[in-house]
Amino acid sequence: MNYDALILMSFGGPNAHEDVMPFLENVTRGRRIPHERLLEVAEHYHHFGGKSPINEQNLALVAALRAELERRGHSLPVYWGNRNWHPYLTDTLREMQQAGVKKSLAFFTSAFSSYSGCRQYHEDIQKARAELGEGAPTLHKLGRFFSRPGFLQPMADGLARAVAELAGQEPAVLFTAHSIPNSMASNCAYEEQLQQACRLCHQLSGVEGGWELVYQSRSGPPQQPWLEPDVCDRMRQLHEAGTRAVVLIPIGFISDHMEVLFDLDTEAAQLAEELGMGFRRVATVGVDPRFVSMIVDLVEERCEAGDSFVTCAPDCCPAPSRG
C-alpha cells in the first residue's frame, strides 16, 4: 500500500460524570446554545452513568478493522482520533508522527455530507497538522459510503425482521437522522443523500409499503430553523391518524451511541408505550462484518486510485450561518 496507516475520525464522547459538561461545552462552543439546554442534554449522559457508549464502539470498530485488514494481507496500523474528547485528533496525529507515519488514510464516521459530518473534519485535520508543524502526517479521506450495500444491507435485514415481528399491525417505517440547521442543509447534499440511502435500504429490505425520513436530536437555539419533522412529533401524528405500530431505522448513525440510546430507545420508546403503539428500533451497523469489509474495500479502492482520487471538493459543505 502507498499509505502508512488508517485513522478513524469520530465525534468523541465523555467517559465519566465529570467529563459531561466540559464535553458538551466543547461541542457547542460558539453556537449560543442556552445553558439550560446543555443541562438537559447532560442528564441524558448521566442517565447512562455519564459515559458515552461511542468510545467503546469506536474501539470495537478499530479492532474489527485491524482484524479485517490483517485477514486481507494488509499490514496497516489503525488509529483513532476525536473532535470533541480524548483521544483528540492532535494527540493521535502526534502519536502517528512519532511512529513514523507520513501519509494516512482517514475514515470519517459520518456517512452523510454536511458541515459537521465532512468539512469540519477537514478543518480538524488542518488545525491538528498546523499545531504539530513540519512533518505532521497528511490525511486522505476515504470515499463516500452512504449508498453502499455494506452500510445499508445490515439495516435492511433489521427492517425486514422488525416488520415481520409486528405483522398484523401495519407499522409505519420511519428512517431517522440527526437534524441539522436549515442553513447547513441548504449548502450540502445531506438531505439528498439521506433520501437516496433510505430508498435503497427500503428496497433491499423487501418490505412493501411506504417509508418516511424524520429527524431527531435537535440541539440548536429555538429561533433557528432545523430539519423536520421530529421523530416523536411524527409518531404522535401517525397515532392520531390510526397507525398502530412504528419501526425506527437510525440510518443517520453508524453505531448505537447516545443519540440512539436516549432519543430513540428511551424517549421514542416511552412515547410509543404511552400511545399504545407497537415499537421496534433497528440496530445500527456497528461492527457488522459486511460494514467492516466495506470500509476495507474503501481502503483498497483509495490505494488503487492513488493521489488522483478526489473525495470532496475544496469548498464542499460550508459552515452554516450562526444567525
C-alpha positions as a Python dict, from the first residue, in 0.01 Angstrom:
ca = {
    (1, 'M'): (0, 0, 0),
    (2, 'N'): (112, 357, -63),
    (3, 'Y'): (-17, 465, 279),
    (4, 'D'): (134, 418, 625),
    (5, 'A'): (-182, 399, 836),
    (6, 'L'): (-559, 432, 866),
    (7, 'I'): (-719, 667, 1118),
    (8, 'L'): (-1080, 652, 1232),
    (9, 'M'): (-1204, 1006, 1297),
    (10, 'S'): (-1506, 1049, 1521),
    (11, 'F'): (-1707, 1295, 1726),
    (12, 'G'): (-1597, 1180, 2072),
    (13, 'G'): (-1786, 1141, 2395),
    (14, 'P'): (-1739, 1168, 2774),
    (15, 'N'): (-1604, 879, 2979),
    (16, 'A'): (-1732, 982, 3325),
    (17, 'H'): (-1978, 1215, 3501),
    (18, 'E'): (-1717, 1488, 3542),
    (19, 'D'): (-1645, 1483, 3168),
    (20, 'V'): (-2002, 1554, 3057),
    (21, 'M'): (-2027, 1934, 3086),
    (22, 'P'): (-1673, 2003, 2954),
    (23, 'F'): (-1751, 1775, 2660),
    (24, 'L'): (-2081, 1950, 2585),
    (25, 'E'): (-1912, 2290, 2611),
    (26, 'N'): (-1657, 2170, 2354),
    (27, 'V'): (-1934, 2056, 2121),
    (28, 'T'): (-2140, 2375, 2142),
    (29, 'R'): (-1868, 2640, 2168),
    (30, 'G'): (-1964, 2945, 1959),
    (31, 'R'): (-2316, 2820, 1888),
    (32, 'R'): (-2510, 3021, 2151),
    (33, 'I'): (-2682, 2714, 2294),
    (34, 'P'): (-2877, 2806, 2611),
    (35, 'H'): (-2716, 2673, 2930),
    (36, 'E'): (-3047, 2514, 3024),
    (37, 'R'): (-3029, 2304, 2708),
    (38, 'L'): (-2678, 2186, 2800),
    (39, 'L'): (-2802, 2081, 3143),
    (40, 'E'): (-3089, 1894, 2980),
    (41, 'V'): (-2857, 1706, 2743),
    (42, 'A'): (-2614, 1640, 3029),
    (43, 'E'): (-2891, 1448, 3204),
    (44, 'H'): (-2910, 1216, 2902),
    (45, 'Y'): (-2548, 1117, 2967),
    (46, 'H'): (-2592, 1098, 3344),
    (47, 'H'): (-2885, 864, 3282),
    (48, 'F'): (-2628, 621, 3139),
    (49, 'G'): (-2364, 673, 3408),
    (50, 'G'): (-2203, 977, 3249),
    (51, 'K'): (-2025, 763, 2992),
    (52, 'S'): (-2095, 773, 2622),
    (53, 'P'): (-2102, 434, 2452),
    (54, 'I'): (-1943, 586, 2139),
    (55, 'N'): (-1591, 537, 2274),
    (56, 'E'): (-1618, 160, 2324),
    (57, 'Q'): (-1800, 133, 1992),
    (58, 'N'): (-1514, 313, 1815),
    (59, 'L'): (-1260, 87, 1986),
    (60, 'A'): (-1458, -215, 1871),
    (61, 'L'): (-1459, -83, 1513),
    (62, 'V'): (-1083, -18, 1528),
    (63, 'A'): (-1026, -376, 1644),
    (64, 'A'): (-1253, -515, 1373),
    (65, 'L'): (-1075, -312, 1105),
    (66, 'R'): (-735, -433, 1221),
    (67, 'A'): (-855, -792, 1201),
    (68, 'E'): (-1008, -749, 853),
    (69, 'L'): (-700, -569, 719),
    (70, 'E'): (-479, -847, 851),
    (71, 'R'): (-711, -1112, 704),
    (72, 'R'): (-669, -950, 363),
    (73, 'G'): (-293, -931, 399),
    (74, 'H'): (-258, -559, 470),
    (75, 'S'): (-14, -457, 744),
    (76, 'L'): (-175, -118, 801),
    (77, 'P'): (-190, 19, 1160),
    (78, 'V'): (-525, 167, 1264),
    (79, 'Y'): (-552, 476, 1487),
    (80, 'W'): (-842, 669, 1637),
    (81, 'G'): (-882, 1043, 1700),
    (82, 'N'): (-1176, 1262, 1806),
    (83, 'R'): (-1302, 1615, 1757),
    (84, 'N'): (-1450, 1680, 2099),
    (85, 'W'): (-1292, 1447, 2356),
    (86, 'H'): (-1000, 1219, 2427),
    (87, 'P'): (-822, 1090, 2228),
    (88, 'Y'): (-815, 1425, 2049),
    (89, 'L'): (-710, 1423, 1685),
    (90, 'T'): (-398, 1633, 1754),
    (91, 'D'): (-277, 1385, 2015),
    (92, 'T'): (-337, 1093, 1781),
    (93, 'L'): (-156, 1264, 1493),
    (94, 'R'): (136, 1331, 1727),
    (95, 'E'): (144, 960, 1814),
    (96, 'M'): (134, 874, 1445),
    (97, 'Q'): (413, 1121, 1368),
    (98, 'Q'): (631, 971, 1640),
    (99, 'A'): (565, 626, 1491),
    (100, 'G'): (695, 746, 1153),
    (101, 'V'): (361, 780, 972),
    (102, 'K'): (391, 1018, 676),
    (103, 'K'): (68, 959, 484),
    (104, 'S'): (-252, 810, 625),
    (105, 'L'): (-600, 726, 508),
    (106, 'A'): (-889, 869, 710),
    (107, 'F'): (-1234, 720, 771),
    (108, 'F'): (-1490, 976, 889),
    (109, 'T'): (-1762, 806, 1096),
    (110, 'S'): (-2030, 1030, 940),
    (111, 'A'): (-2185, 871, 632),
    (112, 'F'): (-2358, 1182, 500),
    (113, 'S'): (-2226, 1512, 371),
    (114, 'S'): (-2272, 1818, 593),
    (115, 'Y'): (-2050, 2075, 758),
    (116, 'S'): (-2030, 1884, 1086),
    (117, 'G'): (-2004, 1545, 913),
    (118, 'C'): (-1749, 1637, 647),
    (119, 'R'): (-1597, 1987, 615),
    (120, 'Q'): (-1542, 2029, 988),
    (121, 'Y'): (-1334, 1709, 993),
    (122, 'H'): (-1116, 1857, 717),
    (123, 'E'): (-1079, 2169, 932),
    (124, 'D'): (-990, 1950, 1231),
    (125, 'I'): (-713, 1792, 1025),
    (126, 'Q'): (-578, 2131, 916),
    (127, 'K'): (-573, 2261, 1274),
    (128, 'A'): (-405, 1949, 1411),
    (129, 'R'): (-137, 1947, 1138),
    (130, 'A'): (-71, 2319, 1191),
    (131, 'E'): (-24, 2259, 1563),
    (132, 'L'): (224, 1976, 1501),
    (133, 'G'): (413, 2170, 1237),
    (134, 'E'): (663, 2030, 988),
    (135, 'G'): (650, 1656, 947),
    (136, 'A'): (285, 1616, 1053),
    (137, 'P'): (117, 1324, 872),
    (138, 'T'): (-103, 1406, 574),
    (139, 'L'): (-451, 1252, 579),
    (140, 'H'): (-662, 1147, 280),
    (141, 'K'): (-1032, 1080, 329),
    (142, 'L'): (-1182, 751, 211),
    (143, 'G'): (-1467, 752, -40),
    (144, 'R'): (-1832, 805, 50),
    (145, 'F'): (-2030, 505, 169),
    (146, 'F'): (-2388, 620, 234),
    (147, 'S'): (-2519, 422, -66),
    (148, 'R'): (-2301, 111, -26),
    (149, 'P'): (-2469, -227, 40),
    (150, 'G'): (-2219, -294, 320),
    (151, 'F'): (-2369, 1, 508),
    (152, 'L'): (-2732, -46, 406),
    (153, 'Q'): (-2787, -423, 396),
    (154, 'P'): (-2746, -485, 771),
    (155, 'M'): (-3013, -223, 843),
    (156, 'A'): (-3232, -355, 561),
    (157, 'D'): (-3221, -701, 718),
    (158, 'G'): (-3309, -550, 1054),
    (159, 'L'): (-3600, -362, 898),
    (160, 'A'): (-3738, -683, 744),
    (161, 'R'): (-3716, -863, 1081),
    (162, 'A'): (-3882, -575, 1268),
    (163, 'V'): (-4174, -556, 1025),
    (164, 'A'): (-4218, -933, 1047),
    (165, 'E'): (-4228, -913, 1428),
    (166, 'L'): (-4504, -652, 1404),
    (167, 'A'): (-4702, -849, 1147),
    (168, 'G'): (-5068, -761, 1151),
    (169, 'Q'): (-5011, -415, 1297),
    (170, 'E'): (-4911, -249, 965),
    (171, 'P'): (-4622, -49, 1115),
    (172, 'A'): (-4509, 285, 978),
    (173, 'V'): (-4146, 276, 864),
    (174, 'L'): (-3951, 582, 982),
    (175, 'F'): (-3585, 633, 893),
    (176, 'T'): (-3420, 874, 1136),
    (177, 'A'): (-3116, 1100, 1113),
    (178, 'H'): (-2964, 1377, 1322),
    (179, 'S'): (-3137, 1705, 1248),
    (180, 'I'): (-2914, 1992, 1133),
    (181, 'P'): (-2985, 2365, 1085),
    (182, 'N'): (-3163, 2452, 762),
    (183, 'S'): (-2877, 2692, 685),
    (184, 'M'): (-2637, 2396, 694),
    (185, 'A'): (-2866, 2166, 497),
    (186, 'S'): (-2909, 2421, 218),
    (187, 'N'): (-2533, 2417, 148),
    (188, 'C'): (-2474, 2043, 125),
    (189, 'A'): (-2615, 1715, -4),
    (190, 'Y'): (-2727, 1589, 340),
    (191, 'E'): (-3100, 1558, 265),
    (192, 'E'): (-3048, 1426, -88),
    (193, 'Q'): (-2805, 1158, 29),
    (194, 'L'): (-3033, 1057, 315),
    (195, 'Q'): (-3330, 1022, 81),
    (196, 'Q'): (-3123, 806, -153),
    (197, 'A'): (-2994, 587, 129),
    (198, 'C'): (-3344, 540, 275),
    (199, 'R'): (-3486, 445, -63),
    (200, 'L'): (-3208, 192, -128),
    (201, 'C'): (-3230, 44, 222),
    (202, 'H'): (-3606, 3, 191),
    (203, 'Q'): (-3565, -168, -148),
    (204, 'L'): (-3300, -403, -8),
    (205, 'S'): (-3531, -497, 280),
    (206, 'G'): (-3805, -627, 52),
    (207, 'V'): (-4063, -463, 279),
    (208, 'E'): (-4373, -345, 98),
    (209, 'G'): (-4542, -14, 153),
    (210, 'G'): (-4404, 333, 212),
    (211, 'W'): (-4147, 494, 433),
    (212, 'E'): (-4063, 839, 566),
    (213, 'L'): (-3747, 1027, 668),
    (214, 'V'): (-3769, 1203, 1004),
    (215, 'Y'): (-3516, 1375, 1227),
    (216, 'Q'): (-3402, 1369, 1588),
    (217, 'S'): (-3156, 1513, 1840),
    (218, 'R'): (-3206, 1883, 1760),
    (219, 'S'): (-2977, 2096, 1979),
    (220, 'G'): (-2982, 2450, 1836),
    (221, 'P'): (-3136, 2770, 1973),
    (222, 'P'): (-3518, 2781, 1945),
    (223, 'Q'): (-3519, 3066, 1692),
    (224, 'Q'): (-3300, 2876, 1444),
    (225, 'P'): (-3489, 2654, 1194),
    (226, 'W'): (-3372, 2290, 1184),
    (227, 'L'): (-3476, 1999, 963),
    (228, 'E'): (-3815, 1848, 1049),
    (229, 'P'): (-4033, 1656, 1127),
    (230, 'D'): (-3907, 1544, 1464),
    (231, 'V'): (-3942, 1169, 1516),
    (232, 'C'): (-4162, 1197, 1825),
    (233, 'D'): (-4384, 1464, 1670),
    (234, 'R'): (-4436, 1239, 1368),
    (235, 'M'): (-4516, 939, 1588),
    (236, 'R'): (-4791, 1142, 1758),
    (237, 'Q'): (-4934, 1244, 1421),
    (238, 'L'): (-4929, 886, 1295),
    (239, 'H'): (-5102, 766, 1611),
    (240, 'E'): (-5376, 1026, 1570),
    (241, 'A'): (-5423, 904, 1212),
    (242, 'G'): (-5473, 547, 1332),
    (243, 'T'): (-5126, 393, 1294),
    (244, 'R'): (-5081, 113, 1547),
    (245, 'A'): (-4707, 45, 1528),
    (246, 'V'): (-4380, 202, 1417),
    (247, 'V'): (-4035, 82, 1312),
    (248, 'L'): (-3743, 323, 1352),
    (249, 'I'): (-3423, 283, 1148),
    (250, 'P'): (-3143, 517, 1264),
    (251, 'I'): (-2984, 538, 920),
    (252, 'G'): (-2805, 861, 1007),
    (253, 'F'): (-2577, 685, 1258),
    (254, 'I'): (-2324, 403, 1231),
    (255, 'S'): (-2338, 292, 1597),
    (256, 'D'): (-2578, 280, 1891),
    (257, 'H'): (-2438, 582, 2074),
    (258, 'M'): (-2612, 838, 2296),
    (259, 'E'): (-2845, 993, 2037),
    (260, 'V'): (-2975, 646, 1955),
    (261, 'L'): (-2992, 511, 2311),
    (262, 'F'): (-3165, 815, 2460),
    (263, 'D'): (-3359, 983, 2179),
    (264, 'L'): (-3489, 657, 2031),
    (265, 'D'): (-3457, 374, 2284),
    (266, 'T'): (-3566, 594, 2575),
    (267, 'E'): (-3779, 889, 2460),
    (268, 'A'): (-3935, 744, 2144),
    (269, 'A'): (-3985, 402, 2305),
    (270, 'Q'): (-4155, 560, 2607),
    (271, 'L'): (-4378, 764, 2379),
    (272, 'A'): (-4479, 451, 2188),
    (273, 'E'): (-4568, 282, 2516),
    (274, 'E'): (-4776, 581, 2626),
    (275, 'L'): (-4959, 582, 2294),
    (276, 'G'): (-5007, 205, 2290),
    (277, 'M'): (-4812, 167, 1966),
    (278, 'G'): (-4606, -136, 1873),
    (279, 'F'): (-4241, -35, 1856),
    (280, 'R'): (-3918, -171, 1710),
    (281, 'R'): (-3584, 5, 1668),
    (282, 'V'): (-3347, -141, 1409),
    (283, 'A'): (-2981, -175, 1508),
    (284, 'T'): (-2714, 43, 1351),
    (285, 'V'): (-2435, -126, 1155),
    (286, 'G'): (-2179, -114, 1436),
    (287, 'V'): (-1917, -381, 1364),
    (288, 'D'): (-2129, -593, 1132),
    (289, 'P'): (-1877, -787, 919),
    (290, 'R'): (-2033, -653, 599),
    (291, 'F'): (-1976, -296, 714),
    (292, 'V'): (-1619, -363, 827),
    (293, 'S'): (-1546, -534, 496),
    (294, 'M'): (-1691, -235, 311),
    (295, 'I'): (-1451, 2, 490),
    (296, 'V'): (-1156, -213, 387),
    (297, 'D'): (-1294, -210, 32),
    (298, 'L'): (-1277, 170, 51),
    (299, 'V'): (-918, 146, 171),
    (300, 'E'): (-821, -75, -123),
    (301, 'E'): (-1004, 147, -372),
    (302, 'R'): (-832, 459, -239),
    (303, 'C'): (-492, 293, -257),
    (304, 'E'): (-551, 175, -614),
    (305, 'A'): (-661, 524, -722),
    (306, 'G'): (-362, 698, -564),
    (307, 'D'): (-338, 1073, -527),
    (308, 'S'): (-572, 1131, -822),
    (309, 'F'): (-870, 1021, -610),
    (310, 'V'): (-1093, 1316, -516),
    (311, 'T'): (-1349, 1267, -238),
    (312, 'C'): (-1453, 1623, -156),
    (313, 'A'): (-1445, 1949, -346),
    (314, 'P'): (-1232, 2220, -180),
    (315, 'D'): (-1547, 2421, -100),
    (316, 'C'): (-1783, 2137, -5),
    (317, 'C'): (-2021, 2157, 291),
    (318, 'P'): (-1953, 2516, 407),
    (319, 'A'): (-2022, 2622, 764),
    (320, 'P'): (-2380, 2730, 836),
    (321, 'S'): (-2484, 3079, 929),
    (322, 'R'): (-2491, 3127, 1306),
    (323, 'G'): (-2758, 3394, 1277),
}
